[in-house]
Amino acid sequence: MSASKLKIEKTHSQHMWLVILVICFAGAWQSTFAANVVYIRTSSIQTDVSRQIEAASTFYGLAVEPVYFKEGDKRGNLAAVRDPRTVAVVIDADALLVLNREDFLRALAPGTPLLIVGISDKTAPPLLDKWSSGAITNCQKFLLGETGNRYLFTDDSDVNEQLSGVSLPIALSHVSGLVINDKQKGRALIDAMHGAIGFPILVQVRIDGHDLFFAAETAPFKVPVTVNPYRQQAVFAGLAAPMIVFHYAAGERAWHSPGSYANFTIDDIWLREPYGFVNYDKLLQHAQQHNFHTTVAFIPWNFDRSEPGVVSLFRAHPDRLSICIHGNNHLHKEFGPLSEHPLSEQRADIKQALARMEQFRELTNIPYDAVMVFPHSISPIETFGLLKRYNFLATANSLNIPSNAPIPVDVESALRAVTLKFDDFPSLRRYSAETDIPVPQLAIDAFLGNPMLFYAHESFFSSGMGAFDPVADLVNKFQPNTQWKSLGYIARHLYLERLRDDGNYDVAAYSSTIEISNPHPHDAIFFVSKEEDFSAPLTVLVDGNPYSFQQTGSELTLELPIRGNSTRTIMVKYGNDLNLATVSVSHTSVRVTGVRLLSDFRDNVVSKTALGRLFIRSYADNGRVWNGLMAITLVSLILIAAVIGYRHRYKARRMSIPVRHPAEQMLNNP
């Protein structure tokens, strides 16, 4: 081998090692930006408490770093506790015996909270007394009654924030409660209540500039296997202590929404004054007085029926009034089971809905949001893929799980109002304002930063145009800085962000179009990721211009620099066969026209009486039964009419037979 060739190979080898070192360093550098929860234990065996810590940490995007201490390790390695990436430290109550309290508190960085978990009546009282500086002396088991038990989040705005004063129902026969000796040092954050008697289960103690939290053991948390949107309460109750402590400890370094958003949608109505009980002028007045935004879930079939006066109102007040898409023709479950509504028909309906809404926009000069509210019930999962392909932003319905999909039983799905689990398309949960919404549900949503979406129909306003005011007031009370926006605006801000150690941000996007703001005076890089199956051709645009991205497994990732106090828009655009010029928007179906006109008659005439509204509600709740009864009634009426007609014809025939003379009869019958 020549010297020159050997030199080239040696240089190449050095370059390869340099590349490997850079890659390794980059990986290590990248990992330094994940905030940690240090979890001190004596055993690696999974327990109910460890599952709670893991679930709460994962929800906030925090990495759990386990540290194991054994007997005799009282001066063991506390480097992880000192690590600047550590936002909170958790200690199992069983590990208190093997830790040196003084060394530990000296190692604990200023401002890093400590959470002691799994405290029970088996925890030695002297340990509790020592670690709490006399604030807590014991933990006892208390029996509860069979009913009326609840968790009460005490009035502490610093830690409990929007949960202050809220109660969550619990179904336990007994609880472990902490005994507070010095209420000046220790204050209860959560009480297990039986009637007026409370047993503290989470207590905060301030010691030498450190926040120490003591949590009594609770029942294991479970995610109910149900589509009930209110299951959030039971899940949160089982995770409350670590959820609120990590929320308090991590702040911006935990996953959080860029803002607090809410919306009120009225389904079915079109731009006519009045429509049923809806008076748009008065609705606008209440929205301005009580600070809320109203979206009309607009049926595309009505694209050419808008009245000029209402159009002017929407155009003049886009901050309070907006439009989204409600099906296409609004036939019963037109995006329902594929056995009744094949995917090809649903595809045609989606195309026609978009074509009609474009016509609506041209006729009225009112923009619309490509957010689908399904008529009657949510669609199958396959429809989600169509909405994504045709560049819808999201779908919002009373249930956010497709009709033919398995129910997710993970904490993320139960606690967040949006999911990407179905064809990587954002599905939002909304609440009916026509029923009683549990107050704790709204408090949890406000605490977690979930968008709060509400809906109703025109008959909701039969008591007056102020029917929604109490709900809006309650939301604004829980979250005074709530931004009431259109569904499109909320979809474009449907992402989570967290501060990295280097001053930049991670962003987890839900929607295909997001507007990212850097509200700080300094420039920053936003590391954006979105779950993506790459089943459809796509391009990425930033501020309307093509932008490079990476495919990292099942994620689309990109790095986006944003100047201080600036906003940039990312759009993932999917390729499809949509050609609006070739899609008919005309009302050619007699059946659809009849259904729509009958619906207008129902909303503008039948709903005006209490009996009519009772019938409408009964039909909405028991449509299949009503349809069956109507079919039976119709068949019965047809049969009765047939019998009556037969008898009438038989009688007429008898009367038309001529009466012959007896002599004639004798001649014919000799």
C-alpha positions in Angstrom: 0.0 0.0 0.0 1.4 3.4 -0.9 2.1 6.1 1.6 -0.4 8.5 0.0 -3.1 5.9 -0.1 -2.4 5.0 3.6 -2.6 8.7 4.4 -5.9 9.1 2.6 -7.4 6.1 4.4 -6.1 7.3 7.7 -7.6 10.8 7.1 -10.9 9.1 6.1 -10.8 7.0 9.2 -10.2 10.2 11.3 -13.1 11.9 9.6 -15.4 8.9 10.3 -14.4 8.9 14.0 -15.1 12.7 14.0 -18.5 12.1 12.5 -19.3 9.4 15.0 -18.2 11.6 17.9 -20.3 14.5 16.6 -23.3 12.2 16.3 -22.8 10.8 19.8 -22.2 14.3 21.2 -25.3 15.6 19.4 -27.4 12.8 20.9 -26.1 13.5 24.3 -26.6 17.2 23.8 -30.2 16.6 22.7 -30.9 14.5 25.7 -29.8 17.3 28.1 -32.9 19.3 27.2 -35.4 16.9 28.7 -36.4 18.0 32.2 -36.2 15.3 34.8 -38.1 14.0 37.8 -35.7 12.2 40.1 -37.4 9.3 41.8 -35.7 7.9 44.9 -36.7 4.4 45.8 -35.5 1.3 47.6 -36.7 -1.2 45.0 -37.3 -1.3 41.2 -40.6 -3.3 41.6 -43.5 -1.5 40.1 -46.2 -0.3 42.5 -49.4 1.7 42.4 -47.4 4.7 43.5 -44.7 4.3 40.9 -47.3 4.0 38.2 -48.9 7.3 39.3 -45.5 9.0 39.2 -44.8 7.6 35.7 -48.2 8.6 34.4 -48.1 12.1 35.7 -44.5 12.6 34.5 -45.3 11.3 31.0 -48.3 13.6 30.7 -46.1 16.6 31.3 -43.2 15.3 29.1 -40.9 14.9 32.0 -38.4 12.0 32.1 -38.3 9.9 35.3 -34.8 9.2 36.5 -34.9 6.4 39.2 -32.3 6.5 42.0 -32.1 3.5 44.3 -30.9 3.7 47.9 -30.5 0.7 50.2 -29.8 0.3 53.9 -26.4 1.9 54.6 -26.6 4.3 51.7 -27.5 7.3 53.7 -24.7 9.3 52.1 -25.2 7.7 48.7 -24.9 9.5 45.3 -27.1 12.5 45.2 -25.8 13.9 41.9 -29.1 13.6 40.2 -30.7 15.7 42.9 -28.2 18.4 42.2 -28.6 18.2 38.4 -29.9 21.5 37.0 -32.2 19.5 34.7 -34.1 18.2 37.7 -37.4 20.0 38.2 -38.8 17.9 41.1 -37.6 15.1 43.4 -39.9 12.3 44.5 -39.1 10.0 47.5 -41.0 6.9 48.3 -42.0 6.9 52.0 -40.1 3.6 52.4 -36.9 5.3 51.4 -37.0 8.0 54.2 -35.4 5.5 56.6 -32.3 5.1 54.5 -31.8 8.8 53.6 -29.9 11.4 55.6 -32.3 14.3 55.8 -29.7 17.0 56.3 -27.4 15.9 53.5 -30.4 15.5 51.2 -31.8 19.0 51.9 -28.3 20.5 51.3 -28.1 18.7 48.0 -31.6 19.8 46.9 -31.2 22.8 44.6 -33.0 26.0 45.6 -36.5 26.1 44.1 -36.7 22.3 43.4 -39.7 20.9 45.1 -39.6 17.6 47.0 -42.6 15.2 47.0 -42.8 12.4 49.5 -45.3 9.8 48.3 -46.9 6.6 49.5 -47.3 7.7 53.1 -49.5 5.3 55.1 -50.3 4.3 58.7 -47.2 2.0 58.4 -44.9 5.0 57.9 -43.0 5.7 61.2 -44.4 8.9 62.9 -40.9 10.0 64.0 -39.8 10.1 60.3 -42.8 12.2 59.3 -42.1 14.5 62.3 -38.4 14.8 61.4 -38.8 15.4 57.6 -41.6 17.9 58.1 -39.9 19.8 60.9 -42.7 19.0 63.3 -45.5 20.1 60.9 -46.8 16.5 60.4 -46.8 13.9 63.2 -48.6 10.9 61.9 -50.6 9.2 59.1 -53.8 7.4 60.1 -56.4 5.3 58.3 -59.9 6.8 58.5 -63.1 5.1 57.7 -65.5 6.9 55.4 -69.3 6.6 54.9 -70.8 4.9 51.9 -71.8 8.1 50.1 -71.0 11.8 50.0 -67.2 11.3 49.9 -65.1 13.7 47.9 -61.6 15.2 47.4 -61.6 18.9 48.2 -58.8 21.0 46.7 -58.3 23.7 49.3 -58.2 27.4 48.4 -54.6 27.7 47.4 -54.1 29.7 44.2 -50.3 29.2 44.2 -50.3 25.4 43.7 -53.9 24.3 43.1 -54.6 27.3 40.8 -57.9 26.7 39.0 -58.7 23.7 41.1 -59.0 25.8 44.3 -62.3 25.1 46.1 -63.3 22.3 43.7 -64.5 18.9 44.8 -64.1 15.5 43.0 -66.2 12.5 44.0 -64.4 9.5 45.4 -65.7 6.0 45.9 -63.5 4.7 48.8 -64.4 3.0 52.1 -61.3 4.4 53.8 -58.5 6.9 53.3 -55.0 7.5 54.7 -55.0 11.0 56.2 -52.0 13.1 57.4 -52.2 14.5 60.9 -51.0 18.2 60.8 -49.5 19.3 64.1 -48.5 22.8 63.2 -50.8 24.6 60.8 -48.4 27.5 60.5 -45.9 25.3 58.9 -48.0 22.8 57.1 -51.1 23.5 55.0 -53.4 21.0 53.4 -53.8 21.2 49.6 -56.1 18.3 49.2 -58.5 16.9 51.8 -60.5 13.7 51.6 -63.9 14.8 52.8 -66.7 12.9 54.5 -69.5 15.4 55.1 -67.8 18.4 56.8 -64.9 16.4 58.1 -61.6 16.5 56.2 -58.6 14.3 56.2 -55.5 15.9 54.6 -53.9 13.7 51.9 -51.6 16.3 50.4 -49.8 18.8 52.6 -47.2 21.5 51.7 -44.5 22.4 54.2 -41.9 25.2 53.7 -38.5 24.3 55.2 -35.3 26.4 54.8 -36.5 27.8 51.5 -37.6 24.4 50.2 -41.1 23.3 49.2 -41.8 19.8 50.7 -45.0 18.0 49.7 -46.3 15.0 51.7 -48.8 12.8 49.9 -50.7 10.0 51.6 -51.3 6.8 49.7 -54.5 6.8 47.6 -56.5 4.2 45.7 -54.8 3.0 42.4 -55.8 5.1 39.5 -57.6 3.5 36.5 -58.6 4.8 33.1 -62.3 3.7 32.7 -63.0 1.8 29.5 -65.8 4.2 28.4 -66.3 6.9 25.8 -67.9 9.1 28.5 -66.2 12.5 28.1 -66.5 13.0 31.9 -64.2 10.1 32.8 -61.5 12.7 33.1 -62.6 13.4 36.7 -62.0 9.8 38.0 -58.6 9.6 36.2 -57.4 13.0 37.5 -58.6 12.2 41.1 -56.3 9.2 41.1 -53.3 11.2 40.0 -54.0 14.6 41.7 -51.0 14.8 44.0 -48.2 14.3 41.5 -50.2 16.2 38.8 -50.4 19.4 40.7 -46.9 19.1 42.2 -45.3 18.5 38.9 -47.4 21.3 37.3 -46.2 23.6 40.0 -42.6 22.4 39.8 -42.0 22.3 36.1 -43.9 25.3 34.9 -42.9 26.2 31.3 -40.5 23.2 31.2 -43.6 20.8 31.2 -45.8 20.4 28.2 -48.4 23.1 28.2 -50.8 24.8 25.8 -49.7 28.2 24.3 -53.0 29.7 25.7 -56.3 29.1 27.3 -59.1 28.7 24.6 -62.8 28.3 24.6 -65.6 28.3 22.0 -69.4 28.0 21.9 -71.0 26.4 18.8 -74.6 26.4 17.7 -75.4 23.5 15.4 -77.6 23.4 12.3 -78.7 27.1 12.0 -78.0 29.2 8.9 -77.8 32.9 8.4 -81.4 33.9 8.7 -82.9 36.3 11.3 -84.3 34.9 13.4 -83.6 31.2 13.2 -85.8 29.4 15.6 -85.1 31.0 19.0 -81.8 32.5 17.8 -81.7 36.2 17.4 -78.2 37.1 16.1 -78.2 40.8 17.2 -79.0 39.8 20.8 -76.6 36.9 20.7 -73.8 39.3 19.7 -74.7 41.6 22.6 -74.5 38.7 25.1 -71.2 37.5 23.6 -69.7 41.0 24.1 -71.1 41.5 27.6 -70.1 38.0 28.9 -67.0 37.5 26.8 -67.6 34.5 24.6 -67.3 33.6 20.9 -70.0 31.8 18.9 -69.4 29.6 15.9 -72.2 28.5 13.6 -71.9 24.9 12.6 -73.1 25.6 9.1 -74.7 23.0 6.9 -73.1 23.4 3.4 -76.5 22.7 1.7 -77.5 26.1 2.9 -74.6 27.9 1.1 -76.9 30.2 -1.0 -79.6 31.0 1.5 -78.0 33.7 3.7 -79.8 37.0 4.5 -77.8 40.2 3.9 -78.4 41.6 7.4 -77.0 38.6 9.2 -74.1 38.4 6.7 -73.2 42.0 7.5 -73.2 41.2 11.2 -70.8 38.3 10.8 -68.5 40.3 8.6 -68.4 43.2 11.0 -67.7 41.0 14.1 -65.3 38.2 13.3 -64.0 38.4 16.9 -67.4 37.1 18.1 -69.0 35.3 15.2 -67.6 32.6 12.9 -68.5 29.6 10.7 -67.4 26.0 10.5 -68.6 23.0 8.5 -71.5 20.8 9.7 -71.6 17.7 7.5 -72.9 18.4 3.9 -76.6 17.7 3.5 -77.1 16.9 7.2 -78.9 13.7 6.5 -79.2 11.3 9.5 -75.6 10.0 10.2 -74.5 10.8 6.7 -71.0 10.1 8.0 -72.1 7.1 9.9 -71.3 3.3 9.6 -69.7 2.4 6.3 -72.2 -0.4 5.8 -74.9 2.3 5.4 -72.7 5.1 4.1 -69.8 3.7 2.0 -66.5 5.6 2.0 -67.0 6.6 -1.6 -70.2 8.4 -0.8 -68.6 10.1 2.2 -65.7 11.2 0.0 -68.2 12.7 -2.4 -70.0 14.5 0.5 -66.7 15.9 1.8 -65.8 17.3 -1.7 -69.3 18.7 -2.1 -69.2 20.3 1.3 -65.9 22.1 0.5 -67.2 23.2 -2.9 -70.4 24.6 -1.3 -68.5 26.3 1.4 -66.2 28.0 -1.2 -69.4 29.2 -2.9 -70.7 30.5 0.5 -67.4 32.4 1.0 -67.6 34.0 -2.4 -71.3 34.9 -2.0 -70.9 36.4 1.5 -67.3 37.3 1.8 -67.3 35.4 5.2 -64.4 33.1 5.8 -65.1 29.6 7.1 -63.0 27.2 9.2 -62.2 23.7 7.8 -63.3 22.1 11.0 -65.8 19.3 10.7 -68.7 18.9 13.2 -70.3 15.6 12.3 -74.2 15.5 12.1 -75.8 13.4 14.8 -72.7 11.4 15.8 -69.0 11.0 15.2 -67.8 9.1 12.1 -65.8 5.9 11.7 -62.0 6.1 11.7 -61.8 5.8 8.0 -63.6 9.2 7.6 -60.8 10.8 9.6 -58.3 9.8 6.9 -60.5 11.5 4.3 -60.7 14.7 6.3 -57.0 14.7 6.7 -56.4 14.1 3.0 -58.7 17.0 2.1 -56.8 19.3 4.5 -59.4 19.8 7.2 -57.8 21.1 10.4 -59.7 19.0 13.0 -63.1 17.6 14.0 -65.0 18.5 17.1 -67.8 16.3 18.5 -69.4 15.3 21.8 -67.2 12.2 21.6 -63.7 12.3 20.2 -63.3 8.6 19.6 -64.4 7.3 16.2 -67.6 5.1 16.2 -65.7 2.0 15.2 -62.5 2.5 17.1 -61.3 0.8 20.3 -61.5 3.0 23.4 -58.0 4.3 24.4 -57.2 3.5 28.1 -54.1 5.7 28.4 -53.9 8.7 30.7 -53.1 11.1 27.8 -56.4 10.2 26.0 -58.4 10.5 29.2 -57.1 13.8 30.3 -56.5 15.8 27.1 -59.4 17.2 25.1 -57.8 16.3 21.8 -56.3 13.1 20.5 -54.2 12.1 17.4 -54.6 8.4 17.8 -56.9 8.0 14.8 -55.2 8.5 11.4 -53.0 11.2 13.0 -56.0 13.6 12.6 -57.0 15.8 15.6 -60.3 14.9 17.2 -61.6 17.4 19.8 -64.1 16.7 22.6 -66.9 19.2 23.2 -69.7 19.5 25.9 -73.4 20.0 25.4 -74.5 23.3 27.0 -78.0 21.9 27.0 -77.1 19.5 29.9 -75.5 20.1 33.3 -71.7 20.1 32.9 -69.9 19.0 36.0 -68.1 22.0 37.4 -65.0 19.9 38.4 -64.7 18.9 34.7 -64.3 22.5 33.7 -61.8 23.2 36.5 -59.6 20.3 35.4 -59.7 21.5 31.8 -58.7 25.0 32.9 -55.9 23.6 35.1 -54.6 21.3 32.3 -54.9 24.0 29.6 -57.5 22.0 27.6 -59.6 24.0 25.1 -63.1 24.1 26.4 -65.7 23.6 23.6 -69.4 23.9 24.1 -72.4 23.4 21.7 -76.1 23.7 21.6 -79.1 24.0 19.2 -81.5 26.8 18.6 -84.1 25.5 21.1 -81.5 26.0 23.9 -82.4 29.7 23.7 -86.1 29.2 24.3 -85.6 30.8 27.7 -83.9 33.8 26.2 -80.7 34.7 24.4 -78.8 34.8 27.7 -79.0 31.0 28.1 -75.2 30.5 27.6 -74.2 33.4 29.8 -73.8 31.3 33.1 -71.5 28.8 31.3 -69.3 31.6 29.9 -69.1 33.4 33.2 -68.0 30.1 34.9 -65.3 29.5 32.4 -64.1 33.1 32.7 -64.1 32.7 36.5 -61.9 29.6 36.4 -59.6 31.1 33.7 -59.8 34.9 33.6 -57.4 35.1 30.6 -59.5 32.6 28.5 -59.4 33.5 24.8 -62.8 32.8 23.3 -62.0 32.1 19.6 -63.3 30.4 16.5 -62.8 26.7 16.1 -60.3 27.4 13.3 -58.2 29.7 15.5 -58.2 27.0 18.2 -57.2 24.3 15.7 -54.3 26.5 14.5 -53.1 26.8 18.1 -53.6 23.1 18.9 -50.1 22.2 20.0 -48.1 21.8 23.2 -44.8 23.5 23.9 -42.1 23.2 26.6 -39.0 25.3 27.4 -35.7 23.6 26.9 -32.6 24.1 29.0 -30.9 26.0 26.2 -33.7 28.6 26.0 -35.3 27.1 22.9 -38.6 25.3 22.7 -40.0 21.8 21.9 -43.4 21.8 20.1 -45.7 18.9 19.7 -48.3 19.7 17.0 -51.8 18.3 16.8 -53.1 20.2 13.8 -51.6 20.2 10.3 -51.6 24.1 10.4 -50.2 25.8 13.5 -49.3 29.4 14.3 -46.3 29.5 16.7 -45.6 32.7 18.6 -42.4 33.6 20.3 -43.7 36.1 22.9 -40.2 36.8 24.4 -37.9 39.6 23.3 -35.1 37.2 22.4 -34.9 34.9 19.3 -35.5 31.2 19.8 -35.5 28.0 17.8 -38.7 25.9 18.0 -38.1 22.1 17.5 -41.4 21.0 16.0 -42.7 17.4 15.8 -46.0 16.0 14.6 -47.3 12.4 14.5 -47.5 11.4 10.8 -48.1 8.1 8.9 -46.9 9.6 5.6 -49.6 7.6 3.8 -50.4 10.7 1.6 -48.0 12.9 -0.3 -47.3 16.1 1.6 -45.4 19.3 1.5 -44.5 21.7 4.4 -45.0 25.4 4.0 -43.7 28.0 6.5 -45.3 31.4 6.0 -46.5 30.2 2.6 -43.1 29.1 1.4 -41.8 25.5 1.0 -39.7 24.4 4.0 -37.5 21.4 4.6 -38.5 18.7 7.2 -37.3 15.3 8.3 -39.2 12.0 8.6 -38.1 10.5 11.9 -39.9 7.2 12.3 -43.6 8.1 12.6 -42.9 11.8 13.2 -42.5 14.8 11.0 -39.9 17.1 12.5 -38.4 20.4 11.7 -36.5 23.3 13.3 -38.0 26.7 13.0 -36.2 29.9 14.2 -38.6 32.6 15.3 -37.5 36.2 16.2 -38.6 37.7 19.4 -42.2 38.9 19.6 -43.0 37.3 16.2 -45.3 34.6 14.9 -44.8 32.1 12.1 -47.2 29.7 10.5 -46.5 26.0 9.6 -48.8 24.2 7.2 -48.6 20.6 6.3 -50.5 20.3 3.0 -51.6 16.9 1.8 -52.0 16.0 -1.9 -55.5 14.9 -3.1 -57.7 14.8 -6.1 -60.0 17.7 -5.2 -61.0 20.0 -8.1 -63.7 22.3 -6.9 -64.6 23.4 -10.4 -65.8 19.9 -11.2 -67.9 19.4 -8.1 -71.6 20.1 -8.4 -73.1 22.3 -5.6 -76.7 22.3 -6.9 -79.7 21.0 -4.9 -80.6 18.1 -7.2 -81.9 15.6 -4.6 -85.7 15.9 -3.9 -85.2 13.8 -0.7 -82.4 16.1 0.6 -84.4 19.2 -0.2 -87.4 17.8 1.6 -85.4 16.9 4.7 -83.8 20.3 4.9 -87.1 22.2 4.5 -88.8 20.0 7.1 -85.9 20.7 9.4 -86.4 24.4 8.9 -90.1 23.9 9.7 -89.2 22.0 12.8 -86.7 24.7 14.1 -88.8 27.7 13.1 -92.3 26.5 13.8 -92.5 23.2 15.8 -89.9 24.3 18.4 -91.8 27.4 19.3 -94.1 25.4 21.6 -93.1 23.4 24.7 -94.8 20.3 23.3 -93.0 20.7 20.0 -89.6 21.0 21.8 -90.5 17.9 23.9 -91.1 16.0 20.6 -87.8 17.3 19.1 -85.8 16.3 22.2 -87.5 12.9 22.3 -86.7 12.3 18.6 -83.1 13.4 19.1 -82.7 11.0 22.0 -84.7 8.1 20.6 -84.6 8.6 16.8 -84.5 4.9 16.1 -87.5 4.2 18.3 -89.4 7.1 16.8 -88.6 6.0 13.3 -89.8 2.5 14.2 -93.0 3.8 15.7 -93.6 6.1 12.7 -93.0 3.1 10.4 -95.4 0.9 12.4 -98.0 3.7 12.5 -97.6 4.3 8.7 -98.0 0.6 7.9 -101.0 0.4 10.3 -102.6 3.4 8.6 -102.0 1.9 5.2 -103.6 -1.4 6.3 -106.6 0.4 7.9 -107.0 2.4 4.7 -106.8 -0.7 2.6 -109.4 -2.5 4.7 -111.7 0.5 4.7 -111.3 0.8 0.9 -112.0 -2.9 0.4 -115.1 -2.8 2.5 -116.2 0.3 0.7 -115.7 -1.2 -2.7 -117.4 -4.5 -1.6 -120.4 -2.6 -0.3 -120.6 -0.5 -3.5 -120.5 -3.7 -5.7 -123.3 -5.3 -3.6 -125.4 -2.2 -4.1 -124.8 -2.1 -7.8 -126.1 -5.7 -8.4 -129.6 -5.5 -10.1 -132.6 -7.1 -8.2 -134.2 -9.6 -10.5 -137.9 -10.5 -10.6 -138.9 -14.0 -9.1 -140.3 -15.2 -12.4 -137.0 -14.4 -14.1 -135.2 -16.4 -11.4 -137.5 -19.3 -12.0 -136.9 -19.2 -15.8 -133.1 -19.3 -15.2 -133.3 -22.0 -12.6 -135.9 -24.6 -13.8 
